Amino acid sequence: MSKRDFIAREKEMAARNYEGRELEYLRQVLTSGKLSSLAGGEFTPKFEKEFAGMVGTRYAVAMNCCMSALHTAVISAGAGAGSEVICDPEYIFAAQAVLYDNAIPVFVDINPVTHNMNPEGIEPAITERTKAIIVTHAWGLPAEVDRIVEIAHRHNLLVIEDCAEAIAATYKGKYVGNWGDIGCFSFQASKQMSLGDGGMATTNSKQLAEKLAQNAGAPTSGSVSYGLHYGYRMTETTAAVGLAQLETLSENIKKLKTNAQYYDEAVAGCKWLRLQRGPDEAVHTFYHWAATFEGEKYGISLDDFKNAIEKADISSIAGYTDMPAYRHPLIKEKLAHAFHCPTYKGNKDNYPVGLCPVAEKVIPRVVIAYMIEPEETAKKEAEKLRQVIEELEKT
Ligand SMILES: Cc1ncc(COP(=O)(O)O)c(C=O)c1O
């Protein structure tokens, strides 16, 4: 499948059957006449309570998307102009949130198998300007967040988990979003919980919960403003759908895992597609099934593989963005104020090619597929992938 088709497929994947209590809860919101928690609506606080209960944290703050949760998390970590935040380079989202608050992203390379931040790279990246680490649980697979938290807390840094792709994923029996200081979740349409748009920040700290809520809930007219707060609140209609989706979440995750198994079976025995798995005790919730192409070692070129999956019209792509976050124009061309802010005393040109060699190699070779599809479709798509492997191995 071409990249353009894959993006079109994201739209397809975003359309869901809402077969739970969504309509019932939506009707309750509309008949109450209260479409905002500020107007006394009860769905948003209820959704926050139930979501926190699921993740196991003391608090959760509902917002309009995960970028808002990440932005308010960065502000709440005290990372503004002049400071640095450590990010992983497979995704742009963490770095983007850091730049929203005029701080500078510093990249630490990933592990080639898990696609998650390599804890070994963190300590050398810490400077006196570092305030926090944002760790993404890539494609739904938990990072080694226990090691990352241990290092961060030893250096008085906050850990922000980007759980946008990993709702309900667990590591060592504990949910992601409950390991670090703040967890940030996405309910964007293509995610495991699909609310059109929506986000949530989780934390065990009362102080951080208050800061997150304040930073996300800009004063409405007539209020006094005590800081640069943002209008990131969630609406009651979104919260109503969220509550209904929470009730069916574990069922839905089971379906994603079943679909992922068909893909696992299709690539079993293929030496040149390495599954994104591990570490031990990390339970993946498959926003995407992912593997890394390593065909060059076996005489198969990446272009041949890409051509073969496009020809077979498989609903997977190889290559994701093709570049690490620091090669995106936003960073490469310094399109954010942080790069021009005199308060920052570090090196603003610290993004050379080769900065994160593993990410640079892995990102153009990552093979990803959406798991939100009917089981029959997943079976067929996985079989097509198996046939492509067979064909390429014959030549
Ligand atoms: C890893 C990651 N972080 C953050 C986001 C942003 O989520 P939202 O669209 O809810 O702001 C996404 C969305 O795709 C994501 O995959």
The ligand as a Gaussian input file, in Angstrom:
#p B3LYP/6-31G(d) Opt

LIG

0 1
 C        2.668000       8.920000      20.048000
 C        1.623000       9.985000      19.861000
 N        1.661000      11.068000      20.662000
 C        0.748000      12.066000      20.539000
 C       -0.222000      12.008000      19.577000
 C       -1.184000      13.167000      19.435000
 O       -2.473000      12.774000      19.791000
 P       -3.723000      13.753000      19.584000
 O       -4.085000      13.682000      18.133000
 O       -4.797000      13.190000      20.474000
 O       -3.311000      15.100000      20.005000
 C       -0.297000      10.904000      18.724000
 C       -1.348000      10.846000      17.682000
 O       -1.283000      10.203000      16.680000
 C        0.657000       9.859000      18.873000
 O        0.623000       8.773000      18.086000

